């Protein structure tokens, strides 16, 4: 019987508030469609490469859209890729925590001198076209039509949020335009919404910032490119660990 590890970082202490480093890997074009079969292949590929552990369970979280009804389920890892396929019209995520010290585990950010530790892999799949995923969640949105800023109030999902594509500007009533409206991140940086949204993303959470700015593992990188096309890698440092 496999033992399910708790999603707890053993390094975490009350002094160290559990802040971690998170990398977001996502298609570099929000309009590129990434289908559920592609995402299932990506997750299966991570299992085959030994990045995630085929002997441990995977947590599946699913939110039916647009109602927001949430369900969670623990699955054997081998069944989790197939479960992604059943996510039509829903936001789904599959997640597993592994340790770099485990035998046979492949660490895509492996570097000499890295202290290792936990790696939290989460694959997000947003299907249906009514919402898109925001890995880095803007606190407010600027309407490109009238210039008014308004709070985002998006539905949280995993470590990101789901942007309602039918959202209208409270100032002028214009329907959201990803290529014209902007979002302001908590850092104060402002981006066009189309640069912030995606329909799929892989997050990798580590205890510390990896040495590499970009994923150094060619096999994992090829796997991502086969699923996402060319992809962006966004760093989010000093964030609260996933719960
Ligand atoms: Zn407006």
Boltz pocket constraint, residues with backbone or C-beta under 6 A from the ligand:
constraints:
  - pocket:
      binder: B
      contacts: [[A, 143], [A, 144], [A, 145], [A, 146], [A, 147], [A, 148], [A, 169], [A, 170], [A, 171], [A, 172], [A, 173], [A, 174]]
      max_distance: 6.0
